[in-house]
């Protein structure tokens, strides 16, 4: 969380200010993590806690700790305006992220691509053959057909003499690829 929070002002804050920003970011992360759990939001890697909690704090902290314009270094109207612009920026970034996320996840929800079915969740996906295996297998087959059409039985002796790729090598590679594909488990 400290790394996220310091990104806004790493170039204009003192080392001790960075330490304070990082500590507050850690506390903000803990608070947001507990709120996300309390609200029953599915966020297994704490993305909301890190980026909303620590990120918003980092943008606000810039308005306080900037060594040239920060409110803690000079009590001027310009410093207050600078802090208010940072607050407005944090609100704008949060609103933009909320709208884009709502559109994306709403579309995924409506198209039934957001979650696994309840049966799939209970069964698990470790032993289930997934679509990507089928796509890879069909891709291997189409590559084999394409290669055999290009270098297959119509090949003349002069073509095979100049072509370093032999059918035997291709067949061995295809067999090895398919064997690895069959052994792969997610």
PAZAVEX-543497 format. One record per residue (C-alpha): x, y, z; chain. Coordinates in steps of 0.02 Angstrom, whole numbers, plus 50000, padded with zeros to 5 digits. Example, Ala and Ser with C-alpha at 12.3 -4.5 7.8 and 13.67 -1.06 7.14 Angstrom:
residues 2
+-------+-------+-------+--------+
|    xx |    yy |    zz | cadena |
+-------+-------+-------+--------+
| 50615 | 49775 | 50390 |      A |
| 50684 | 49947 | 50357 |      A |
+-------+-------+-------+--------+
END
This chain:
residues 186
+-------+-------+-------+--------+
|    xx |    yy |    zz | cadena |
+-------+-------+-------+--------+
| 50000 | 50000 | 50000 |      A |
| 50142 | 50120 | 50036 |      A |
| 50209 | 50102 | 49860 |      A |
| 50039 | 50144 | 49787 |      A |
| 50019 | 50294 | 49902 |      A |
| 50190 | 50369 | 49867 |      A |
| 50170 | 50363 | 49677 |      A |
| 50081 | 50531 | 49670 |      A |
| 50217 | 50627 | 49761 |      A |
| 50378 | 50528 | 49760 |      A |
| 50468 | 50666 | 49668 |      A |
| 50418 | 50808 | 49786 |      A |
| 50412 | 50740 | 49963 |      A |
| 50551 | 50718 | 50091 |      A |
| 50601 | 50545 | 50152 |      A |
| 50518 | 50569 | 50322 |      A |
| 50358 | 50624 | 50233 |      A |
| 50365 | 50466 | 50126 |      A |
| 50378 | 50364 | 50285 |      A |
| 50224 | 50449 | 50359 |      A |
| 50129 | 50429 | 50195 |      A |
| 50173 | 50243 | 50193 |      A |
| 50119 | 50215 | 50373 |      A |
| 49952 | 50302 | 50346 |      A |
| 49931 | 50204 | 50184 |      A |
| 49954 | 50042 | 50280 |      A |
| 49823 | 50093 | 50407 |      A |
| 49707 | 50148 | 50267 |      A |
| 49732 | 49979 | 50183 |      A |
| 49685 | 49886 | 50342 |      A |
| 49529 | 49993 | 50367 |      A |
| 49472 | 49973 | 50187 |      A |
| 49507 | 49787 | 50191 |      A |
| 49393 | 49767 | 50342 |      A |
| 49258 | 49873 | 50259 |      A |
| 49265 | 49770 | 50099 |      A |
| 49245 | 49610 | 50201 |      A |
| 49103 | 49686 | 50301 |      A |
| 49013 | 49738 | 50142 |      A |
| 49035 | 49561 | 50070 |      A |
| 49125 | 49623 | 49915 |      A |
| 49217 | 49484 | 49824 |      A |
| 49396 | 49552 | 49816 |      A |
| 49515 | 49406 | 49846 |      A |
| 49676 | 49506 | 49817 |      A |
| 49622 | 49665 | 49909 |      A |
| 49630 | 49772 | 49752 |      A |
| 49501 | 49893 | 49819 |      A |
| 49591 | 49913 | 49984 |      A |
| 49759 | 49945 | 49905 |      A |
| 49710 | 50056 | 49760 |      A |
| 49559 | 50148 | 49829 |      A |
| 49616 | 50163 | 50008 |      A |
| 49803 | 50192 | 49986 |      A |
| 49788 | 50273 | 49815 |      A |
| 49664 | 50406 | 49868 |      A |
| 49766 | 50439 | 50024 |      A |
| 49922 | 50460 | 49915 |      A |
| 49838 | 50592 | 49806 |      A |
| 49776 | 50686 | 49959 |      A |
| 49944 | 50668 | 50047 |      A |
| 50027 | 50757 | 49901 |      A |
| 49925 | 50912 | 49942 |      A |
| 49989 | 50903 | 50120 |      A |
| 50170 | 50846 | 50104 |      A |
| 50231 | 50925 | 49941 |      A |
| 50387 | 51019 | 49994 |      A |
| 50350 | 51163 | 49874 |      A |
| 50160 | 51181 | 49881 |      A |
| 50101 | 51068 | 50022 |      A |
| 49992 | 51134 | 50161 |      A |
| 50112 | 51071 | 50295 |      A |
| 50253 | 51177 | 50222 |      A |
| 50163 | 51339 | 50186 |      A |
| 49996 | 51403 | 50245 |      A |
| 49946 | 51503 | 50093 |      A |
| 49791 | 51517 | 49987 |      A |
| 49887 | 51430 | 49846 |      A |
| 49924 | 51281 | 49958 |      A |
| 49742 | 51265 | 50006 |      A |
| 49692 | 51273 | 49823 |      A |
| 49825 | 51142 | 49784 |      A |
| 49752 | 51025 | 49916 |      A |
| 49575 | 51054 | 49852 |      A |
| 49630 | 51014 | 49674 |      A |
| 49705 | 50851 | 49738 |      A |
| 49543 | 50810 | 49828 |      A |
| 49446 | 50846 | 49669 |      A |
| 49568 | 50738 | 49572 |      A |
| 49544 | 50594 | 49695 |      A |
| 49355 | 50609 | 49676 |      A |
| 49368 | 50617 | 49485 |      A |
| 49483 | 50464 | 49477 |      A |
| 49368 | 50368 | 49594 |      A |
| 49212 | 50415 | 49494 |      A |
| 49294 | 50368 | 49328 |      A |
| 49352 | 50201 | 49399 |      A |
| 49180 | 50164 | 49473 |      A |
| 49089 | 50202 | 49309 |      A |
| 49209 | 50102 | 49199 |      A |
| 49209 | 49956 | 49322 |      A |
| 49019 | 49958 | 49334 |      A |
| 49004 | 49954 | 49144 |      A |
| 49132 | 49815 | 49125 |      A |
| 49072 | 49704 | 49266 |      A |
| 48889 | 49742 | 49225 |      A |
| 48916 | 49681 | 49047 |      A |
| 49005 | 49526 | 49111 |      A |
| 48863 | 49493 | 49234 |      A |
| 48727 | 49514 | 49102 |      A |
| 48819 | 49399 | 48982 |      A |
| 48842 | 49269 | 49121 |      A |
| 49032 | 49277 | 49110 |      A |
| 49066 | 49353 | 49280 |      A |
| 49058 | 49197 | 49388 |      A |
| 49057 | 49009 | 49375 |      A |
| 48892 | 48921 | 49405 |      A |
| 48858 | 48858 | 49582 |      A |
| 48886 | 48678 | 49523 |      A |
| 49053 | 48725 | 49444 |      A |
| 49107 | 48815 | 49603 |      A |
| 49068 | 48661 | 49707 |      A |
| 49147 | 48540 | 49584 |      A |
| 49298 | 48650 | 49556 |      A |
| 49389 | 48684 | 49395 |      A |
| 49546 | 48582 | 49427 |      A |
| 49486 | 48423 | 49341 |      A |
| 49370 | 48500 | 49213 |      A |
| 49429 | 48509 | 49033 |      A |
| 49418 | 48691 | 48989 |      A |
| 49386 | 48779 | 48825 |      A |
| 49566 | 48833 | 48804 |      A |
| 49624 | 48652 | 48794 |      A |
| 49499 | 48619 | 48656 |      A |
| 49553 | 48776 | 48565 |      A |
| 49737 | 48729 | 48580 |      A |
| 49701 | 48553 | 48519 |      A |
| 49604 | 48616 | 48368 |      A |
| 49742 | 48743 | 48333 |      A |
| 49871 | 48602 | 48333 |      A |
| 49762 | 48503 | 48213 |      A |
| 49739 | 48651 | 48095 |      A |
| 49927 | 48685 | 48098 |      A |
| 49960 | 48502 | 48056 |      A |
| 49835 | 48508 | 47910 |      A |
| 49910 | 48671 | 47847 |      A |
| 50087 | 48602 | 47854 |      A |
| 50039 | 48438 | 47771 |      A |
| 49948 | 48533 | 47633 |      A |
| 50099 | 48642 | 47606 |      A |
| 50236 | 48511 | 47621 |      A |
| 50134 | 48351 | 47598 |      A |
| 50125 | 48219 | 47463 |      A |
| 50139 | 48343 | 47320 |      A |
| 50318 | 48377 | 47371 |      A |
| 50449 | 48345 | 47240 |      A |
| 50621 | 48279 | 47275 |      A |
| 50699 | 48450 | 47241 |      A |
| 50580 | 48534 | 47367 |      A |
| 50617 | 48408 | 47502 |      A |
| 50803 | 48426 | 47473 |      A |
| 50800 | 48615 | 47500 |      A |
| 50669 | 48615 | 47638 |      A |
| 50744 | 48584 | 47811 |      A |
| 50574 | 48538 | 47886 |      A |
| 50532 | 48355 | 47865 |      A |
| 50363 | 48274 | 47892 |      A |
| 50437 | 48156 | 48021 |      A |
| 50499 | 48302 | 48127 |      A |
| 50329 | 48387 | 48117 |      A |
| 50238 | 48227 | 48168 |      A |
| 50355 | 48202 | 48317 |      A |
| 50331 | 48382 | 48373 |      A |
| 50141 | 48367 | 48355 |      A |
| 50139 | 48206 | 48456 |      A |
| 50246 | 48287 | 48592 |      A |
| 50134 | 48442 | 48593 |      A |
| 49976 | 48338 | 48608 |      A |
| 50054 | 48230 | 48745 |      A |
| 50101 | 48386 | 48844 |      A |
| 49928 | 48458 | 48814 |      A |
| 49846 | 48299 | 48879 |      A |
| 49957 | 48299 | 49034 |      A |
| 49924 | 48482 | 49074 |      A |
| 49807 | 48510 | 49218 |      A |
| 49746 | 48678 | 49275 |      A |
+-------+-------+-------+--------+
END
